[in-house]
């Protein structure tokens, strides 16, 4: 049994023992699988769902404190590779060169995939143009478009920009119709106020939004995307959803990982086990993203017998 499987087994026992307890946090909790204090850096694209996971984890385990710091993908990698923090949440695995930095410290990265996210395209609610192909997206990112639409995304250093750059063939996104804002919230607000804009955001920001930007979400709509090079669905358009992600119909998606380089079975391993376990996966399912493993649903069927 490898370390991660052992960690998950231990965590399952701790979950049973820890749930329902309402004891105060100890002043100086010793770090363990479900206790102590740890700093985690996380890609801000997934802040809504990670905040839910953090809240429920800490409620279940009062002796555990997760200090989660959000930033762009570049910020997360800088902190992680500089050894400022040793647990990160990213939408990809490390490159060979990035992993080499950790391996040189004898702290190899351990990956725990826990969800799949959709990269969503949004337009104003008044827009009638709600269909696009992957080829058309690439043309827009390369500046080869005559529609006059502006493209807005969250931050020039974000994981979404890296994703779009790879999608468009590695070019720099510096065309005159492409603009970087500061956050997913700003993108949603901008699109809600401009009928000629296309926004690119993480899907989780559109599901159960907080009150401070819910009215902007109400004034946008997601765009359906067709992947003409798909062998299975070359002529069909799909919106992002759990169903289209699990069936590999929606073409713009990415995997979410917790990357642990602590070199020990501690709180980082405990949170990874929580994310990948049934309780954490149910939170992912409720958030609208696709969990890595679909939680079981138990249905009790009772037979009724007629008496004469």
Residue, then its C-alpha position, 0 to 999 in steps of 0.5 A: x500500500x503506497x503512502x497516499x492509499x494509506x493516508x486515505x485509509x487513515x483519513x476515512x477513520x479520522x472522518x468518522x471520529x471527527x465528524x460531529x465533534x464541537x471541541x475548541x481548537x487547541x492553542x498549539x495543535x500538533x501537525x497531523x493528518x487532521x490537525x495543525x496549521x499549513x499554508x497552501x497556495x491556490x490558483x484563484x480561478x478555483x476560489x469558489x469551490x476551494x473555499x467551500x472545501x476549506x470551510x467544511x474541512x475545518x468544521x469537521x476537524x477543529x484542530x486543523x487550520x488551512x491558510x489558503x492564499x490565492x493568486x495567479x498561476x504564476x504567483x502560485x508557482x513562484x511561491x511553490x518552487x521558491x520553497x515558500x510553500x509546499x502545497x499548491x492547487x493548480x490546473x495542471x501537473x508540473x512541467x519536467x523542469x518545474x518538477x526537477x526543482x522539487x526533486x533536487x530538494x528530495x521533495x518530489x511532488x505528489x499529485x492528487x487530481x480531484x476535479x475537472x473544470x470547464x473554461x467557459x465563454x460568456x456573452x451579454x444576455x442580450x447577445x444573439x451570438x451564442x455559438x462558436x467553434x474551436x477554430x473560430x476561437x483560435x482565429x479570434x485569439x490570433x486577431x483574425x476576426x471581423x466581428x469587432x467583438x472584444x475578448x476579455x480575460x482575468x489576468x495576464x499571468x493567470x492559468x486561463x491565459x496560459x490555457x488560451x495561449x496553448x489553444x491558439x498555438x503559443x502566441x502572445x495575446x496582445x491583439x488590439x481586441x484582447x484585454x486583460x482585467x484583474x479577476x474573474x468577477x471583473x470579467x463577468x461584470x464587464x461582459x454584463x455591461x457590454x453587448x460586444x464582449x466575449x469573456x473567458x472565465x472559470x466555470x465555477x465562478x458562474x455557479x451559485x455566485x456570491x451576492x457581490x456579483x450575482x446580478x452580473x452573472x444574471x446578465x450573462x449567458x454561456x456560449x455553446x462550443x463545437x469542436x469540428x475536429x472531434x471524431x465523435x461530435x464534430x457537428x454538435x455544440x455543447x455548453x459547459x456542464x457536468x454532463x458534457x464534461x463527463x461525456x467529453x463533449x465540451x472541448x474546453x476543460x482542464x484538470x485540477x490537482x493538489x500538489x504536495x511536496x512536504x515530504x511527509x504524511x501530514x496536514x497537506x496529505x490529509x486535505x488531499x485525502x479529503x478532496x479526493x474522498x467521498x465527502x470532498x467529491x460531493x462538494x465538487x459535485x454540488x459546485x457544478x464542476x466534475x468530481x474525479x470520482x462520482x460519489x455513490x448514491x444509495x437508494x433504499x427501495x421498500x416493497x409494499x405488500x397488499x393484504x387481502 
